[in-house]
Amino acid sequence: MNDSSTIWRPSGEYLKSRVAHFATQHQIDVEDWRALIQKSTNDIEWFWNSFLTYAQMQWSTPYHTLLDQSKGLPWVDWFIGGSTNIAYNCLEWHVDSEDLTSNANLRSKENLSRTKVGMQHLAVIWENESGESKHLTYGEVNLISGKTAALLTQLGVRSGDAVGIYMPMVPEVLAVLFACFKIGAVAVPVFSGFGADALAKRMQDAQAKVIFTADGGRRRGKLLEIKKDVDLMRDSVPSLKHVVVLKYCGNKIDWFEAKQGVSDLWFDDSVKGLSPLPAQYDFPAEHPCLYLYTSGTTGKPKGTIHTHAGAMAQIVKELGLVFDVQKADRFFWLTDIGWMMGPWEIIGVTYWGGTVVLYDGAPDYPVPDKLWQLVDKYQVNTLGISPTAIRVLKGEGDHLISKHDLSSLKYLGSVGEPWDYESYMWYFNKIGNGRCPVVNISGGTELIGCLLTPLPTMPLHACSLGSKGLAMDVDVYDEAGNSLVNSIGHLVLKKPAPSLTRGFLGDKQRYLDTYFARFKNIWYHGDWAKQTEEDYWYLYGRSDDTIKISGKRIGPGEIESVLIEHSSIREAAAIGIPDKTKGEVLVCFVVLNRDISPSADLKQEIIKHVATKCGATTRPKKVYFVSALPKTRSGKIVRGAIRKKYLGENIVDVSSIENPEALQDILQDIKT
């Protein structure tokens, strides 16, 4: 899966990036990335105090103590005595005419790490599958979010109340998100592809008072009647009082007046004429800003709790030091507001004064090169995507890329799952032309940030995640809690980070059982990882996905990487099924390239390929040719659902799956 040779070395502007500037400020050699990471993980207090000063985070009341660890790692309090607001830092600071950087230390040219961009600077560029587009400036986003904040207040929403966001990826999501932050409400973004039952569980758990939605959405040209999902669940959420509806698709919807219980309001009509509210700037640092729900396909969803100062600190670090977002940059991550990466990119890019590019649609629709069109059209500087999406786009052919100018790209982002070597190198060579680093990051909803990240100043190895994130003291443990080097083990975090969830909403014990039961006072993340002697890191999938064949543990991602190396295969999924002799055996599902026909000989060739590459014990029992693999909208293959369907077990919830019909198709493909 990984190649230990260096494929990219930083030079030129990468050695003048913000992380290089920060290192120089602290007498660390720009190219000695290991020294910076080591210093930041050895002394997290030095890092966070130094970085937040450098980043000019604005506080209405400065914190007097960085953190309090007296209750142990699960319950660390951060920024004691401090108060701040995300919306102020990301919007109002940029458009406020008052000079808030009067501190002599911050005014010096050498220390001024960010500058106000003003009201007319572009905050967001948006387009959808139909080609409709909209551009909004910082002033316009601040105005509409202020009016939306006034609407929320008018509807009885107060500090600490939850507000649902069940919307397509439209510019108005910025207005709603920042409106919540302005008044201290807690935003609860939910993927708009979820069904009514999944939405209801999250709104019930969060006790949402208001939910924002749209009359409909579109995906691959099909109308998604998302307002119907809200209508189906509205009576099952006792706390819900109002549904605010954006006119987007123009489809016919049912309408509910106040006398019918939970009332409907049109978004545009409701904010018209309202005076915008400014951000309330005195919320304690630990005031919640987001409830983000993990996206599993079974079981009760877990509501993670994120705070104004904690989430902002982590996100600002990553967008500022890892992706080097500058005010002239255009940053485009293919995501949804319901996934962690949606709020992450919006908060981080606007904090640094850049422009967020949003796309509401599939990356290969209505034409297979839609994504490359967008990069070219909007001169995108950072593109973020999942490995699965790249594998799909790779299968469309290289000829589509040459039609577009991708020279604006400076960083290629990646998140979500392990890479296979061929797809990674295709992304690096074909999309980045071998000149852009692949910033392969990994973290999770539970920390709205990353445990592992490359830096612009470090060389890259194929498929690597670089190294430890700055001030993220991660390690690899064996079952007994011993540190490992050059061996696969459990990814853990040994010191606190400001963005770690403050428990699970309404279920503290489940939080402790999930992350702290395996190793005492150590965060167990649930990923298989390996660190090399040179301090390069690799991931091998979720530890709960592990397949155990004749006593040997192997991650499905490792098998899938090998499958995709075969020239006939476009996508692959591997599962383990019970076997009396071996404990488990492999069953593989593959999508062939367009010009390849399935055959019995090809099936045997693939089986032999896996056995040769991974060892005879991993020889697949079955290989099935399928037309498609079921995935979430963020591009993750839902192996758990495939396994349940294959074994004839009940799948509790398919609402997170974008193409649930693929599960039924798999059954048909197996029968034939």
N, C-alpha and C positions, 0 to 999 in steps of 0.2 A: 504493500500500500504506500509506503513512504520511501523516498530516495534521499540518502544522506548527503548528496552533492548539492552545492549551492547553485541555485538557478537565477538568483537576482541579488545584486549588491547595490546599496544606496549610493547615490552620488548627486552632485548638483543641488537642486532645490530640496531634495529629501534630507540632505545634511544641514539645511537651513530651516527646517520645519520647527514648529512650536516646541516640540519635545526637545529638540537640539538646543533651542534658546533657553528653555527651562534648565536643562542640564548644565549649560555654560554658566548660568546665573549661580549655580551651586558648585562651581569648580569641578565639574565632572566632564571628562573628555567626551565630545559629541559622539564619537564612534564607539565608545566603551559602554554599550548598552547593558552589558551584564552588571557593570558597576552601579548604574542608575537603578536597575531592577533590584539588585541586592540591597542597596541603601534604603530603597522605599519599602521593601518587605521586612528588613531588620528593624526599621524605625518608622512604623506607620504614622506615629504622631508627627514626626518631622515632615513626612510627605504631605499629609493632609493640611497641616497648618501652612506649609510653604506653598502648596499648590493653590489653595483657595485664595490666598493673598495674591499670588501671581495672576490667577484667573479673574480677580476683581469681583468675586461674588459679593452681592450687595445685601447687607443686613440692616434692618431697622434698629435692632439691638445686637451688637456683636456677642458671640458666645464667649464665656469665660473659661470653660473647660471643654476640651475636644471630645472626650468620651468617658463614660463611667462603666467599668467592667465588673463591678462588685457582685452582680447577679449572674455572672458567667456568660460565655459566648452567646447562648441563645437569646439573651435579653439585654444586650448592650444599649445604653442610651448615648446619643451623639449630640454634639454642639450644645452643651448645657448652658442655659441662660440666653441662647440666641433666638432671634426671630427673623423670618424672611418670607419670601413668596416667589414661587416659580414664575408666575405671570409678570411680576414686576421685573425680574431679572431678564426674562426673555423678550418682553415686548416694551414695557413702559420705560425701562432704562434706555432703550435705543431711541425712543422718540421724545423723551423728556428733555426740554431745553435747559433745565437746571444742570449745572456742572457738579456731578456727584463724585468726581475723582480729584477732589481738591487736596487730598492727602499728598504731601510732598513726595513721599516714597513712590506712590502710584503714578504721579505725574511725570516722573523722570522717564525719558524716552526708552531707556533700557528695560524698564519694568512694565511698561504699558503693553499688556498682552492682548487686549481687545479694545476696540473703539466703537462708539455709537455709530449706527449706520443711517439714522434719520428716518423720517416718515415715508419718504419716497422710494426707499430701497425695497426691492422685491423680496417678499417673505415666502411666497408660495407660487409655484407654477403647476397647474393641474390640467389633465386631459383624461378623457374616457375613451372607451372602445369606439364610440361613434365619431370621434374626432372633435367633440365639443371641448373647449378649453377656457381657462380663466386664470388671470394673473392678479394677485393681491399684494399690495405693499404692506410694510410693517404698520403704517398708519391705518390702513384699511382693516387689517386683521385686529389691531388694537381697538378700533372703533366698533366693529361688529361683535367682538368678544365682550367689550364693555356693555353694549346694549343687551347681549345675551345674559350677562351677569345681572343686569337690571331686571330682565324678564324672570330669571330664576328667583330673585328676591321677591318680586311681585307674586310669584306662585307659591311663596311660603318656604322656599329652600333656605336653610340657615347653615352656618358653619358646622361641619361634621356630617351633614346629610348626604346621602348617596344619590348620584344622578347617573342613570344609564345612558350609554351611547351605543345605539344599535343602528349604524348608518353605513352606507357605502363609503368608499374612500374618496370623499368629496372635500372641497376646501372648508366647508362649514364645520368639519370635525375639529379644525383648529379653533374656531370660534367657541365651540361648546367646551372643548378641553380647557382652554385658557379662561373661559368664563367661570368654570368650576374652581380653578385655582385662585382666581381673583377674589372670590367671596368665601373661600375656605370649604366649599363643598368637595365631596370626594367623587372623582370621575370613575365610572365603571364601564370601560369600553368592552364591548362584546362583538365577536366576529359576526358579521351580518349574514353569513351563510348558515349559522346555527338555526335550528328549528325552535318552535315555541316552547317545547319542554326544557331544552337546554337553557334557553333564555330565562324561563321562569325560575329555574333553580338558582341562577346567578342573581336575579333581581330579588328573589325571596331572601337569599342569604345576605345580600347587601342592604336589604330593607330600603330599596330605592323609592324616592318620593316622586321623581319625574324621570321620564325616559325620552330621549330624542331619537327619532327614526326618520324614514323617508317613505313616500308613497310606494316606491319600488326601487329595485336596483336591476342591473343587467350584467350578465356573465355569459360570454361567448354568444352574444346576441339574444339570449333568452331572458325574458322578464322574470325577476325574482320578487314575488309579492311579499316583501318583508313586513309591511304594515299588518298583513294578516297574522303573522306570527305574534306580533304585539297584541293584536285583538284577542287571539286565542289564550294568551297567558295573563291578560290584564286583571281578570277577576281572581286569579290565584295569588296575587301579590297584594296583601292587605295595606301595605304602606303606600302603594302607588296612587297618586292623585291626578297626574296630568301626563298626556302624551303629546309631545311637540313634533309636528310632522313637516318635513321639508318637501316642497314640490320639486320633484326631480325627473321622474319618468312620465308623469302625466296620466298614469293609469287610474282607472276607477277604483275607489276604496270605500269601505264602510266608514261612517263618521259617527262619533259618539259625543253627545252634548253633556253638559254638567249634570243634568237631571238624570242621566243614565248611569251615573257613578263616576268612573274615571273619565275625565273630559279630554277631548282632542283639541289641539290648537295648531293653526298653520304657523310655521316658523317665521317666515318673512313678514306676515301680517302682524304677528305678535310683537316683534322687535321694532317695527316701524314707529317712529315718533318718540321712542324711549330715550332718555338721557343716559349716556354710557356711564357705568360705574368704574372707578379706578380700582386697582388692586388693593385689598386690605393688606397692610404691610407689617402687621404685628403678630402673625401667627407663630406660635412656638416652633422651633426647628423640627420637632417630632410630630407636628400636626399632619395627619394623613392627607395625601393628595390623590392617591390612586388605589383602587382595589383591582388587581389583575388576577384573572382566573387561569389556572393551568389548563392545558388543552387536551387532556387525556380523552380516550374514546369510551372509557368505562368508569364506573364508580362516581362518587360525589365529587364535583369540582372543588378545588381548593382555592380559597380567596386569599391571595397574598396582599400584604399591607405595606404601602410605600409612603414615605414622608417627603415633605417639601425639601428640606435641606439634604436628607440622605440620598434620595433619588437624583436630585439635581447635581450633587457633588460627583457621584459616580458617572452619570451620563456626560457631564461637562468634561470630566477627565478623559473619557474615551473619545468623544467627538473632537476634543481639542488636541490631545496628545497622540492619540492613535491614528485618527483620520485627518488631523491637521486642518479642520474646517476653517476657512478664512471667509471674510465677508463677500469676496468676489466669487465664491464657490457655489456650485449647484450640486446638491446631494440627493440621490435617488436610490431609495431602498425599496425593492419590490415587496410590499407587505400590506397589511391591513391594520386599521386602527385597533382591532380586537386582539392583535398579537403584540407582544412586548415591544417589537421593533418599531411599531407605529408611534406610540408616545415617545419612545427613545429617540428616534430621529427628529421628531418635531421639537422636543425640548432642547436637544443638543445643538441642532443646526441653528435655531433661532437665538439661542444664548450667544453663540459666536457670530451672529449677524449674517449667516449665509442664507441661501435660498433652498427651500425644500421643494423637490419635484414629486408630485403625487400622480399616480396612474390608477384609475378605477377600471380594472379589466385583467384579462389573461395576457401573458407576455407574448403569446403566439396567435393572437386574434385581434382583428379580423384577417390579418395576414401573418404568415409565420415569422416575419422579421419585424414585427411591431416594436419589440423592445429596442432593437438597434435603430429603428426610426426615431424613437423617442430620445435616445442618447444623442443622436446626430442633430435632431431638430432643436433640442434645448441645450446643447453643448454641455452635457452632464460631465462633472469632474469626478464624482465618486458614484459608482454603481454597486449596489448590494443585492445579492441573490442567493438562493439555496443551491447546493450541488445537484439536487434532483431536477430543478428547473433548467440548469445548464445542460444536464444530460438530455433533456427533451429538446432544447434548442440546438444542441450539437447534432442531433439526429435529423434536423431539417436541412443540414448541408452547409458547407463553408461558403458556397457561392452567394448566399444571402448577405453575408457580412461585408463582402467587397463592394456592395451597393451603397454603403454608408460610411461617412467620415466619423471615426471613433477616436480621433486624435485628441479630443478634449479630455479624455479620461486620464486621471492621475492615480486613482486608487480603485482596485477591484475588491469589493467586500464579499464576504461569505459567512454564512451562519446556518446552523440547524442540524447538521449531521456530518459524519466523516466523508471525506472525498475518496474517490478512486483516482489513481494516478493519471489515467488517460484523459478523463474529463477535466481534472485540475489543470493539466498542461495545455489542453485545448483552450480553456478559459484564459490562461496566462499568455499563450502564444497568439491565439486568433483574435481575442477581444482586446487584450492589453498590448498586443504586438511585442511581447517580451520586454516591455519597458516599464510596466506598472506592477507594483507589488500586489499580490493577492493577500489582503488583510483578512485572514481566516480567524474568526473570533468564536468564543464559546462561553456561555454563561447560562442564564435562564431567567424565566419569569420571576423566580423567587428572589432574585437580586437585581432585577432590571438593569443588568450589566454583565460584565464578563469576568471570568476567572483567568482565561488565557487569551492573550492578544499578541500579535507582532507589533513592532514599533517601526516608524519610517526610517529609523537609523540603523536597523539590524538587517543582515543578509537573510535570505529566505531559502528554506529547503522545501521541496515539493510536498504538498499535503500537510505540512506542519502548521501548528497554531502559534508559531513563534515561541513565546515563553510565558512566564507568569505575568499577569496583568500588574501594572504598577500598584504597589501597596496591597497586592493580593497574595498572601503567604500560602500558596497552594503546595500540595505534595501528592505523592503517590504512595498508598499504603497497601501492604498485604493484609491477609485476613486477621493477623495478630496485631496490626497497627504499627508495623515496622516500615520505615521508609525504603522505597525501591528506586533503583536507577537501572535503566535499560531492560526493565521488565514491566509487563502490563499489570496494573493493579487499580485500586479504587482512588478516584480523584477526591481530594479532601481540601478543606480550607482550615488553617490552624489559628488564624487571627481574625478579628472582626473587620467588617467593611460597613461603611455608612448606609449602603443601600440594601443590606440583607432585610428580608421581610420581617416585620415585627409580629411574627407568629402567623397562624391561619385565622381568618376571620371567624370568631365564635368557636374555635377548636384548638386551643393551645396544646392539648396533649397529642393530637395528631401531628402537629408541627414538630414536637419533640421526638415523637416516634419516627417520623420521616427522616429527620436530618441528624439527630443526636443520639439515637439508641445504639448504633453500631460502634462508635468510638466516643469515649467520654470527652465532653466539652470540645469536640471537633465536628465541623460541618461535613457531613457525608453527602456528596453531591449526586451519586448514583451513576456516574460515568466511568467506563474503563479508560485509563490513560497510561501513557508512558513518557518519562522524561529521559533524555539521553545525557551522556556525560558532558556534552557540549551545551546543555541546557536548551535543547529544542524539544518541543512537546507535541504529542500526537494523541488523538482520541480514537476509540474503537467501539463507540456506541454505548448504549445504556446497559448497565450491569443487570437490570431486570429483564433485558432482552437476551441474555446469554443462553446459548445452546450448549448442552453438556452431552457429548458423544463419547461413549466408552471412557468416561472419567475426564475427558479433555474438554475444557471450556473454550468456546470460540464465539465471537460476536457475529451477528448476522451481517453487520456492515463489512466485515472482513471477507466473508463469503461473497457478498454482493459486488465488492470491488474486483474480486477475481473474475466473477461472471462477466462483468462489464468489460474486462480486458479482452474478452473473446470478440473477434471482429464482427460477429453476426448479431451481437446483443446490444440493444439500445438502453433498456432498463431492466432491473432485476430486484426481486425480493426473496429472502431466504427465511424459512421458519424451521423450528424444531418440533417434531411430533413424537409422542411416546412410542417406545420400542422395548419389548421384553428383554432383548439381549443387550442392546447398547445403551439403554436408558432413554436416549433420544436419537433420531436420525434426521437428516436434512431433507427437506422438500423445497424445491426452488421453482419460482415463477419468473419467466423471462418474456420481455417484449422484444421482438426481433426488429432489426432495421428494415426499412420499407422495401428494400430490394431483395430481401431474404425470404425464402419459402421454408416453412417447417417441414421436417422429415424425421424419420426414425434414426437415420444415420447422424443427423445433426444433434439429436438428443443425446445419443451415445458419445458423441464428440465432446459435448458440453460436460457431461458427467466425468469423462476422463480428464478434461481440462481442470476441473475443480480438484479432483483427487491428486493430480500431478502437482498442482500449485500449493494445496493446503494439506496434503497427506492423505493416505489411503483411508484413514478412519473417517474422514469427512466426505467420502464419496456419497453424493446425493442418492437417496433411495428413488426419488422421482424428480423429473424435470417437466414442467408444463409450459407450453407456449400459450400466452394469453394476449389479448388485444390491448389491455390497459391494466394499470395497477391503481388501486384506490389510494388517494392522497388527501391530505388536508390542503386548504388553499395556499398555505405557506410552502407547500411542496414536499412535506414529509410523507413517506410511505407508511401506511398504518398496518404494520405487520401483525399487531395483536388482533385486529379485525379479520385479517386474512386467515390467521391461524384458527380463530373461532369458527369462521365460515367453513373452512376445510374440515374441521373436526365435527361440524354439525352442532356447535354450541350456540347459545343465544347471544346475540350482540346487543348489549343494553342500549347503546346510544350511537347512532351513525351521523348525528347532526354536525360533527366537526369534519366529516368527509365530504369533499367537494363533489366527487363523482361516485356516490354509493352504488350506482348501477354497475360499476366495475366489479363489485363483490359478487353480484349475481352472474355477471359475465364469466367470472372465474369458475364458478360452478359449472356453467355450460361448457367452457373450454376443457375442464377436467373430464366431463362426461364424454366429450368427443375425442 
